[in-house]
């Protein structure tokens, strides 16, 4: 009798489990666990840079390829656009280590040199956490790959300029300012077809920097000719 009862229950369970009339749903596997989109990719295209506040992990800055700069103050739960009035193509975001609550530098111009990228128009700086921005020069650099700020002297800033995508340009290479962006000096230049694609500051000695250079050129895609 017990064997017959067990067989009947097993048969009933099997018919429910494999019945096409009762397909399994996502909730059957994961319960109430759901993926959450942190953004802001839906309205900004590709994300080109992410910077974290050195002392406050809740503060996150994101530079996007086509949607400006976004700021979160709650660890990514909500993002606010803080760069609406300026160029929307971002190459790099850099937080001043001596004043991380207020001072941020932004280099415009996406550095992934696709045929569809947008051009930048120089370097920007805010001294009030992103409420107001001032363009600090290098307007013809087209795209900025890196910004390195001296940790002990915020007036000393280095910029890696990748340069123009479609033609020759002289505003490429490594630039340095010693007056907080009022004037710039090109301290490393290869030629008008080769730009600086990355610039890294030695954390043990900020006077040591390493630069990578890249020679590149985009051309229009040729049309297909019928034979």
KELOKOL-812414 format. One record per residue (C-alpha): residue number from 0; x, z negated, y negated; residue in one letter. Coordinates in pm, 1 decimal, always signed. Layout:
BEGIN
<marvex NUM, <X, Z, Y>, 'A'>
...
***
This chain:
BEGIN
<marvex 0, <+0.0, +0.0, +0.0>, 'X'>
<marvex 1, <+281.8, -90.5, -240.2>, 'X'>
<marvex 2, <+462.3, +236.2, -159.2>, 'X'>
<marvex 3, <+145.7, +438.0, -227.9>, 'X'>
<marvex 4, <+89.9, +255.6, -560.1>, 'X'>
<marvex 5, <+455.4, +312.6, -666.7>, 'X'>
<marvex 6, <+430.5, +682.8, -579.7>, 'X'>
<marvex 7, <+110.8, +717.5, -783.2>, 'X'>
<marvex 8, <+265.5, +551.4, -1090.9>, 'X'>
<marvex 9, <+582.2, +763.1, -1061.7>, 'X'>
<marvex 10, <+375.3, +1079.0, -1034.5>, 'X'>
<marvex 11, <+175.2, +985.5, -1343.5>, 'X'>
<marvex 12, <+488.4, +914.6, -1548.9>, 'X'>
<marvex 13, <+649.8, +1239.5, -1440.7>, 'X'>
<marvex 14, <+346.5, +1440.3, -1539.3>, 'X'>
<marvex 15, <+354.2, +1285.9, -1889.0>, 'X'>
<marvex 16, <+730.0, +1326.6, -1933.1>, 'X'>
<marvex 17, <+738.8, +1691.8, -1832.4>, 'X'>
<marvex 18, <+401.0, +1802.6, -1962.9>, 'X'>
<marvex 19, <+411.0, +2080.5, -2221.6>, 'X'>
<marvex 20, <+110.0, +1917.3, -2386.1>, 'X'>
<marvex 21, <+321.3, +1616.7, -2497.2>, 'X'>
<marvex 22, <+654.0, +1748.7, -2639.7>, 'X'>
<marvex 23, <+909.4, +1493.8, -2756.4>, 'X'>
<marvex 24, <+952.4, +1449.1, -3131.3>, 'X'>
<marvex 25, <+1254.8, +1348.6, -3334.9>, 'X'>
<marvex 26, <+1113.1, +999.1, -3369.7>, 'X'>
<marvex 27, <+1117.1, +957.4, -2994.1>, 'X'>
<marvex 28, <+1496.3, +982.0, -3003.3>, 'X'>
<marvex 29, <+1592.4, +824.9, -3335.2>, 'X'>
<marvex 30, <+1296.5, +609.7, -3433.7>, 'X'>
<marvex 31, <+1281.0, +572.4, -3812.5>, 'X'>
<marvex 32, <+1643.3, +681.4, -3866.4>, 'X'>
<marvex 33, <+1652.3, +976.6, -4107.7>, 'X'>
<marvex 34, <+1931.1, +1177.2, -4273.0>, 'X'>
<marvex 35, <+1943.9, +1141.5, -4649.4>, 'X'>
<marvex 36, <+2080.6, +1406.5, -4887.1>, 'X'>
<marvex 37, <+2323.6, +1252.1, -5135.6>, 'X'>
<marvex 38, <+2346.8, +1561.0, -5356.1>, 'X'>
<marvex 39, <+2401.5, +1722.9, -5590.6>, 'X'>
<marvex 40, <+2468.7, +2042.3, -5391.7>, 'X'>
<marvex 41, <+2113.3, +2179.5, -5410.7>, 'X'>
<marvex 42, <+2143.5, +2252.2, -5781.9>, 'X'>
<marvex 43, <+2521.3, +2272.8, -5819.3>, 'X'>
<marvex 44, <+2651.2, +2497.2, -5545.6>, 'X'>
<marvex 45, <+2984.9, +2395.7, -5399.3>, 'X'>
<marvex 46, <+3138.7, +2054.4, -5468.2>, 'X'>
<marvex 47, <+3492.3, +2104.7, -5599.6>, 'X'>
<marvex 48, <+3607.2, +1745.4, -5655.1>, 'X'>
<marvex 49, <+3508.6, +1384.1, -5584.1>, 'X'>
<marvex 50, <+3664.9, +1091.9, -5773.3>, 'X'>
<marvex 51, <+3611.2, +720.6, -5714.6>, 'X'>
<marvex 52, <+3651.6, +438.7, -5964.5>, 'X'>
<marvex 53, <+3973.4, +255.3, -5866.8>, 'X'>
<marvex 54, <+3810.1, -90.2, -5886.7>, 'X'>
<marvex 55, <+3436.4, -27.4, -5851.1>, 'X'>
<marvex 56, <+3335.7, +163.8, -5535.0>, 'X'>
<marvex 57, <+2982.3, +210.8, -5667.6>, 'X'>
<marvex 58, <+3102.9, +450.5, -5938.0>, 'X'>
<marvex 59, <+3143.6, +804.7, -5806.1>, 'X'>
<marvex 60, <+3213.8, +1121.1, -6007.2>, 'X'>
<marvex 61, <+3153.4, +1467.0, -5862.8>, 'X'>
<marvex 62, <+3269.2, +1798.1, -6006.3>, 'X'>
<marvex 63, <+3066.3, +2094.5, -5888.5>, 'X'>
<marvex 64, <+3138.6, +2465.8, -5882.5>, 'X'>
<marvex 65, <+2833.5, +2564.7, -6082.1>, 'X'>
<marvex 66, <+2655.0, +2249.6, -6197.3>, 'X'>
<marvex 67, <+2892.9, +2046.8, -6413.7>, 'X'>
<marvex 68, <+2986.0, +1684.1, -6353.0>, 'X'>
<marvex 69, <+2763.8, +1422.5, -6188.8>, 'X'>
<marvex 70, <+2797.9, +1043.7, -6196.1>, 'X'>
<marvex 71, <+2663.2, +777.7, -5963.0>, 'X'>
<marvex 72, <+2675.4, +407.2, -6041.3>, 'X'>
<marvex 73, <+2513.6, +287.2, -5718.7>, 'X'>
<marvex 74, <+2740.0, +431.2, -5451.3>, 'X'>
<marvex 75, <+2569.8, +769.4, -5426.0>, 'X'>
<marvex 76, <+2205.4, +662.8, -5414.8>, 'X'>
<marvex 77, <+2133.8, +836.1, -5747.4>, 'X'>
<marvex 78, <+2331.9, +1088.9, -5951.2>, 'X'>
<marvex 79, <+2308.3, +1169.6, -6321.2>, 'X'>
<marvex 80, <+2436.5, +1489.8, -6480.2>, 'X'>
<marvex 81, <+2681.6, +1397.1, -6758.0>, 'X'>
<marvex 82, <+2828.7, +1737.8, -6850.9>, 'X'>
<marvex 83, <+2525.5, +1947.0, -6944.3>, 'X'>
<marvex 84, <+2649.0, +2061.8, -7285.4>, 'X'>
<marvex 85, <+2977.6, +2201.3, -7158.7>, 'X'>
<marvex 86, <+3109.5, +2460.6, -6910.8>, 'X'>
<marvex 87, <+2936.1, +2418.0, -6575.1>, 'X'>
<marvex 88, <+3217.5, +2549.7, -6354.9>, 'X'>
<marvex 89, <+3440.8, +2255.8, -6263.6>, 'X'>
<marvex 90, <+3785.5, +2262.4, -6108.0>, 'X'>
<marvex 91, <+3889.9, +1897.2, -6119.0>, 'X'>
<marvex 92, <+3781.1, +1552.5, -6239.7>, 'X'>
<marvex 93, <+4040.6, +1283.2, -6314.6>, 'X'>
<marvex 94, <+3977.3, +917.8, -6404.7>, 'X'>
<marvex 95, <+4225.1, +749.8, -6639.1>, 'X'>
<marvex 96, <+4376.8, +464.7, -6432.0>, 'X'>
<marvex 97, <+4441.8, +257.7, -6745.0>, 'X'>
<marvex 98, <+4079.2, +283.6, -6864.5>, 'X'>
<marvex 99, <+3862.6, +383.6, -6564.8>, 'X'>
<marvex 100, <+3536.2, +256.0, -6712.6>, 'X'>
<marvex 101, <+3548.7, +489.5, -7009.8>, 'X'>
<marvex 102, <+3810.0, +765.1, -6999.2>, 'X'>
<marvex 103, <+3768.1, +1070.3, -6778.9>, 'X'>
<marvex 104, <+3934.2, +1412.1, -6798.0>, 'X'>
<marvex 105, <+3769.3, +1729.0, -6664.7>, 'X'>
<marvex 106, <+3935.0, +2063.2, -6597.1>, 'X'>
<marvex 107, <+3691.9, +2354.0, -6594.2>, 'X'>
<marvex 108, <+3697.1, +2666.8, -6381.8>, 'X'>
<marvex 109, <+3648.0, +2657.6, -6006.2>, 'X'>
<marvex 110, <+3978.1, +2704.5, -5821.9>, 'X'>
<marvex 111, <+3840.5, +2860.5, -5502.2>, 'X'>
<marvex 112, <+3912.6, +3218.3, -5606.0>, 'X'>
<marvex 113, <+3609.2, +3393.1, -5461.5>, 'X'>
<marvex 114, <+3459.5, +3705.8, -5617.1>, 'X'>
<marvex 115, <+3161.4, +3496.4, -5724.9>, 'X'>
<marvex 116, <+3337.1, +3212.4, -5910.3>, 'X'>
<marvex 117, <+3267.5, +3131.0, -6275.5>, 'X'>
<marvex 118, <+3536.6, +3106.6, -6540.3>, 'X'>
<marvex 119, <+3635.8, +2782.9, -6715.1>, 'X'>
<marvex 120, <+3706.5, +2722.5, -7081.4>, 'X'>
<marvex 121, <+3971.1, +2451.4, -7086.5>, 'X'>
<marvex 122, <+4015.0, +2076.7, -7052.2>, 'X'>
<marvex 123, <+3766.1, +1811.1, -7167.1>, 'X'>
<marvex 124, <+3789.3, +1436.3, -7221.2>, 'X'>
<marvex 125, <+3540.2, +1153.2, -7263.0>, 'X'>
<marvex 126, <+3621.1, +805.3, -7394.3>, 'X'>
<marvex 127, <+3276.5, +653.2, -7341.5>, 'X'>
<marvex 128, <+3208.3, +707.8, -6971.5>, 'X'>
<marvex 129, <+3063.3, +1057.0, -7007.1>, 'X'>
<marvex 130, <+2820.6, +1019.2, -7296.7>, 'X'>
<marvex 131, <+3026.8, +1240.6, -7526.7>, 'X'>
<marvex 132, <+3291.8, +1501.1, -7450.7>, 'X'>
<marvex 133, <+3567.9, +1665.2, -7653.4>, 'X'>
<marvex 134, <+3746.9, +1982.9, -7554.2>, 'X'>
<marvex 135, <+4119.3, +1914.7, -7552.9>, 'X'>
<marvex 136, <+4258.3, +2267.6, -7537.3>, 'X'>
<marvex 137, <+4383.2, +2523.1, -7281.7>, 'X'>
<marvex 138, <+4073.7, +2732.1, -7345.5>, 'X'>
<marvex 139, <+4226.6, +3046.1, -7192.9>, 'X'>
<marvex 140, <+4349.2, +2883.6, -6871.5>, 'X'>
<marvex 141, <+4039.0, +3013.3, -6686.0>, 'X'>
<marvex 142, <+4063.9, +2754.4, -6404.8>, 'X'>
<marvex 143, <+4224.6, +2408.7, -6379.3>, 'X'>
<marvex 144, <+4342.7, +2286.8, -6038.3>, 'X'>
<marvex 145, <+4470.8, +1935.3, -6115.0>, 'X'>
<marvex 146, <+4500.6, +1675.0, -6390.9>, 'X'>
<marvex 147, <+4751.8, +1392.2, -6354.0>, 'X'>
<marvex 148, <+4746.0, +1099.9, -6599.2>, 'X'>
<marvex 149, <+5046.0, +874.1, -6643.8>, 'X'>
<marvex 150, <+4935.0, +527.2, -6525.4>, 'X'>
<marvex 151, <+5134.9, +340.4, -6790.5>, 'X'>
<marvex 152, <+5095.8, +580.2, -7082.6>, 'X'>
<marvex 153, <+4753.3, +750.8, -7100.7>, 'X'>
<marvex 154, <+4873.5, +982.6, -7376.5>, 'X'>
<marvex 155, <+5093.8, +1157.9, -7121.6>, 'X'>
<marvex 156, <+4885.0, +1399.3, -6916.2>, 'X'>
<marvex 157, <+4987.2, +1688.2, -6691.0>, 'X'>
<marvex 158, <+4761.6, +1983.6, -6613.3>, 'X'>
<marvex 159, <+4792.1, +2245.9, -6339.1>, 'X'>
<marvex 160, <+4653.2, +2576.1, -6467.1>, 'X'>
<marvex 161, <+4576.4, +2830.0, -6195.9>, 'X'>
<marvex 162, <+4492.2, +3098.5, -6451.4>, 'X'>
<marvex 163, <+4296.9, +3421.1, -6460.1>, 'X'>
<marvex 164, <+4143.8, +3563.5, -6143.8>, 'X'>
<marvex 165, <+4107.1, +3932.3, -6224.9>, 'X'>
<marvex 166, <+4417.4, +4008.0, -6432.7>, 'X'>
<marvex 167, <+4746.6, +3893.1, -6580.7>, 'X'>
<marvex 168, <+4752.1, +3585.8, -6804.2>, 'X'>
<marvex 169, <+5022.0, +3378.0, -6966.9>, 'X'>
<marvex 170, <+4824.4, +3052.4, -6977.4>, 'X'>
<marvex 171, <+4925.3, +2945.1, -6627.1>, 'X'>
<marvex 172, <+5155.4, +2688.3, -6472.4>, 'X'>
<marvex 173, <+5210.4, +2322.0, -6556.3>, 'X'>
<marvex 174, <+5122.7, +2186.9, -6901.4>, 'X'>
<marvex 175, <+5211.9, +1850.4, -7050.4>, 'X'>
<marvex 176, <+5079.7, +1657.7, -7346.8>, 'X'>
<marvex 177, <+5240.3, +1347.4, -7494.5>, 'X'>
<marvex 178, <+4979.6, +1286.2, -7761.8>, 'X'>
<marvex 179, <+4660.9, +1259.6, -7558.1>, 'X'>
<marvex 180, <+4574.8, +1628.5, -7562.4>, 'X'>
<marvex 181, <+4633.6, +1719.4, -7926.3>, 'X'>
<marvex 182, <+4921.3, +1950.8, -7833.9>, 'X'>
<marvex 183, <+5033.5, +2102.5, -7504.4>, 'X'>
<marvex 184, <+5367.7, +2234.4, -7378.7>, 'X'>
<marvex 185, <+5405.3, +2466.7, -7083.3>, 'X'>
<marvex 186, <+5683.0, +2294.5, -6888.2>, 'X'>
<marvex 187, <+5676.3, +2509.8, -6572.6>, 'X'>
<marvex 188, <+5591.1, +2880.3, -6572.1>, 'X'>
<marvex 189, <+5666.8, +3135.6, -6299.2>, 'X'>
<marvex 190, <+5507.4, +3456.9, -6422.7>, 'X'>
<marvex 191, <+5176.1, +3593.6, -6550.0>, 'X'>
<marvex 192, <+5036.1, +3652.8, -6200.1>, 'X'>
<marvex 193, <+5126.5, +3315.3, -6044.9>, 'X'>
<marvex 194, <+4944.5, +2991.8, -6127.9>, 'X'>
<marvex 195, <+4977.5, +2625.7, -6034.6>, 'X'>
<marvex 196, <+4736.4, +2552.2, -5751.0>, 'X'>
<marvex 197, <+4817.9, +2182.1, -5703.2>, 'X'>
<marvex 198, <+4999.7, +1905.8, -5889.2>, 'X'>
<marvex 199, <+5071.1, +1562.3, -5741.7>, 'X'>
<marvex 200, <+5225.7, +1258.2, -5909.0>, 'X'>
<marvex 201, <+5454.2, +1028.5, -5711.1>, 'X'>
<marvex 202, <+5269.3, +691.3, -5696.8>, 'X'>
<marvex 203, <+5599.0, +502.5, -5687.0>, 'X'>
<marvex 204, <+5744.0, +688.6, -5985.0>, 'X'>
<marvex 205, <+5503.1, +871.9, -6220.3>, 'X'>
<marvex 206, <+5791.2, +1068.2, -6369.8>, 'X'>
<marvex 207, <+5826.6, +1256.2, -6039.2>, 'X'>
<marvex 208, <+5577.2, +1536.9, -5988.4>, 'X'>
<marvex 209, <+5535.6, +1802.5, -5721.7>, 'X'>
<marvex 210, <+5378.5, +2139.4, -5804.3>, 'X'>
<marvex 211, <+5254.9, +2417.3, -5577.5>, 'X'>
<marvex 212, <+5227.4, +2772.8, -5710.9>, 'X'>
<marvex 213, <+5011.1, +3058.5, -5590.4>, 'X'>
<marvex 214, <+5027.3, +3427.9, -5674.5>, 'X'>
<marvex 215, <+4681.9, +3580.6, -5639.7>, 'X'>
<marvex 216, <+4464.8, +3861.0, -5772.4>, 'X'>
<marvex 217, <+4103.9, +3954.5, -5709.1>, 'X'>
<marvex 218, <+3990.7, +4315.8, -5730.7>, 'X'>
<marvex 219, <+3643.2, +4469.1, -5709.0>, 'X'>
<marvex 220, <+3526.9, +4534.9, -5354.5>, 'X'>
<marvex 221, <+3546.0, +4912.9, -5297.8>, 'X'>
<marvex 222, <+3220.6, +5085.6, -5224.3>, 'X'>
<marvex 223, <+3164.9, +5240.0, -4879.9>, 'X'>
<marvex 224, <+3190.9, +5618.2, -4890.6>, 'X'>
<marvex 225, <+2975.1, +5820.3, -4653.7>, 'X'>
<marvex 226, <+3168.6, +6066.5, -4434.9>, 'X'>
***
